Amino acid sequence: MAIALSDRTLARTRSDLSDFVTRHRKKLKPADVGLPTTGGRRTPGLRREEVAALAGVGLTWYTWFEQGRDIQVSENFLLRVSKALKLDDAECSHLFLLAHRRPPPPEARQWPSVDPPIQQLLDDLPARPAYVSNLRWDVIAWNAAADRLFDFSARAQGDCNIIRMLFADPDLRRRLPAWREDAPRLLAQFRCDLAAAPDDPAMLRLIGELKKLSPDFRCWMEQPGMEGYGWGVRVVLADDGTRHSFVHQMLIVDEHRHLKMVVYFEE
């Protein structure tokens, strides 16, 4: 009985793997991966031979993999296929779990991005600072007004994180007159998000770094029962000393990838 159950479990996993890879291949258009668009396509998405060529793997091996056959594939194979299918971090991790029953290595982590219509939506709010962040509070897209307020474009990729900026950027802290009120509120919201991924290595790495960098972060992170929640800072001083006060709205951009847009409305 145990053997039969194991066989059914493996069969189901291979079926799930096949469905997952096929679905993502069919979602892609040739233009999405830099291929010319030609007529005569009877099925949606990319062809298997196109994915195999983009990934730099053999067509037969890729075909067997997509069909869910009982073959052994390497970590490098999975990373190449993930890149060819333009999988984000969550999708790449799911592929590894289906194929290897373990997540991908940390170095496989890709910086997330937003679809062009979301960037267009940000840019269509020229008078209101707005940005998109993920569950870890990395800022992955913004408009010009938000860039003027927080100087996102001048920051290194790993430093473009709202919680890191709030607790580890002394220049920004000097421009936040209500920092003592804002920082605990945003940290309380961050802790709520942490509950959705308490074992995520990237989240835990960020928390460990900030505990070393900021006594306030270390104290408040370990303090139970923090009251009040917030998505953004309420008061910011411009370079010329002008005081700007804001209220905020949060919009869900992608529920599955935990992407949210925070829009600042000046009072």
N, C-alpha and C positions, 0 to 999 in steps of 0.2 A: 504493500500500500504506500509506503513512504517513497519507494522508487517511482511509482506512478504519479504521485503528487509532484515530485521533483520534475518529472518529465513534462507534466502539464505546465508547471511554472516556467520552465525554460522555453517551452513552445510559446507561451503567452508573451514572454519577454521578447523573443525574436519577432513575433508578430507586431508588438508595440514599436520595436526598433524599425522594422520595415515601414510601418505606417508613418512614423515620425520623419524619417529621412525622405520618403516619397513626398509627403506633404510639403516639406520645406523646398524640395527641388521644384515642385510644380508651382510654388509661390513666386519663384524668381523669374524675371523676364531677361532676355538676352542683354538689354540695355543696362540692367542693374549690375552686370558684371563686366561691362565693357565690350560685349560682343555685338556685332552688327545684327540688325533685325532683318530677317529674310522671310519671304512668304513660304507657303507650303507646310506650315506646322499643323499637324492634325491633333496634337495634344498640348495642353497648357504647360507653361513653364519651360525649364531647361531640359535638354535631352541628357540621358545618362552619360553619353560619351563626352558631353560638354563639361559636366561636373567632374568626371574623371580627369579630363585634360586640365581643368582649372586647379584641381587638387594635386596633379602630378602623380596619379596612381593608375594602375592598370585597369582597363575597362572591365575585363572579366571579373577581377577581384572586387571592384566597386559594385558591379551588378549583383554578384553573389551577396555582398554585404547588404545592399539595399533590399534584396529579396528575403533577408533574414535567415540565410543559410547558416549552418553551424560551422563557421570558420573563425579562426583566431586573427584578430587585427591588432596592430601595434598602436601605442600611444601616439606616435608620429602620424600614423594613418588617420586617426580620429581627429587630430588637430588640423591636418590638411583638409579633410572633408568639412570640418566646422568652418574653416576660413572660406572654402569654396562656396558653401551654402549661406555664408554671411550670418552665421548664428551669433547671437549675443551671449553674454556670460551665462545667463540662466539656461539658455538653450544648449550651449556647449556642455554645461554641467549635466543636463538631462541626457544628452547623447552618451556621455561617458558612463553615466549610471546605467543606462540601458545596455551598453555594449560591454563595459568592464565591471559594473556594479561598484564603482567608486568614482568620486569626482575627479576632474582634471587637475593637473599640477598647478600650483599657484602662478607660475610664469605664463600660463595660458590665458590669464585674465586680460581682457581687452577693455579699453576705455569705452564706455557706452556712448551712444549718440542718439539724436532724435531724427525722425523723418523730416524731409524738407517742408511739408505743410505745417509742422509744429514750429519750425524756425520762422516760417513766414508769419505765423500767428504772433510770435514774439515781436517780430519786426513791425507788425501792424499796430503795435502799441507804443508809438514813439515817445509819448509823453509820460508813460508809466513804466518804471523799472519792473522787469519781469525776468525770471530765470526758471530753468528746469533742473531739478536735482533728483538723485536716486535715493534708495533706502539708506545708504551710508551718508547722505547729504553732500555727495560730490556734485558740484555744479557742472552740468554737461552742455548747457546751451543758455544763451542770454541775449538780451537786446542791447542796443546802444545806451539806453538810459540806465540800465543796470550796470553796464560796464563803467559808465561815468561815476556811478555811486560807489562801486566796490572794486573797480580796477581788475576785473576778472582776467582780461586778456594779457595782462602783464605778469600773471602768476604762473608758476610751473603747474603742470597737470595735477600732480599729487597734492599741491597746496590749495587748489581751487575747491575748497570744501568749507561749507558754512561754519560747521562746528570748529574746525581747525582755525579758520580765520578769526572766529570769535574769541578763542582762548589762547591762540599762539601768535597773533599778529598785533604787536604793540601799537603800530601806526593806526590800524583800524580802531583799536580800543580807545585811542585818544579822540577819535572822531565820533564816539558814541557816548553822549552825555548820560544816557539812561542805561549804561552797560550793566550796572548792578541789578537792575530790574529785568532787563532784556535777557541777559545770559542765562539765568536760572530757568526762565520760561522756555527758551529754545532748547535747553538741555533736557527739560522735562518732556518735551515733544520728541526729542531724539531718543530718549529712553523708551518711549512708547513704540517707536519704530524698531528699536533694538529687540523688542519682544517678538517681532515677526521673524527675526533671524538671529537668535541668541548665540548660535555656534558659528556664525559666518566668520571665517578667518580675517577678511578685510575689516569688518567692523571691530573685531577684537584687537586687531593690530592698531587701528586708529585710537581706540580707547587706551591701550597700553602706552602709546606714544604721548597722548595728551595728559595722562596721569603723571608722566615724568616732566612734561613741559609746564604744566599749570597747576599750582596748588589749589586754586579755586575749582578747577574741573575735578581734581581728585576728591576734594571735600564734597562737592555737590553730587558727584556721580555715585558716591557711596552713601549719601544721605537719603533715608527712606521718606516716603510721603511728601515729596515736593509738590507744592500746589501751583496751579496756573500753567497754561500751555501757550506756545506761540510759534508762528511760522517765520516771522521776520523781526528785524529790529525796528523800534518805533521812532527813534530820533537819530538823525545822522547830520553831522556838520559837513558842509561842502568845503572845498579847499579855501574858499574866501571867507569861511567862518559862518556862512548863512546856515541857519537852522531849518531842517526839513523834518516834519512830523508825518508819520505814515500809519495807515491801517492796512490790513492785508487780507487777501482772499487766496485760497488754495484750490487748484483744479487738478483732477486726476487726468494725467496724460496717457498713461499705460498702466493699467491695474496689475497685469501679470509681471511686468518688469519693475513695478513700484516706482514709476516716474511721476512726479508731481510738478505742477507749475505754480510758483508763488508770484503774485502780482501785488505791487506796492501802489496804494492810492494815497496821494498827498492830502492831508487834512487842511 
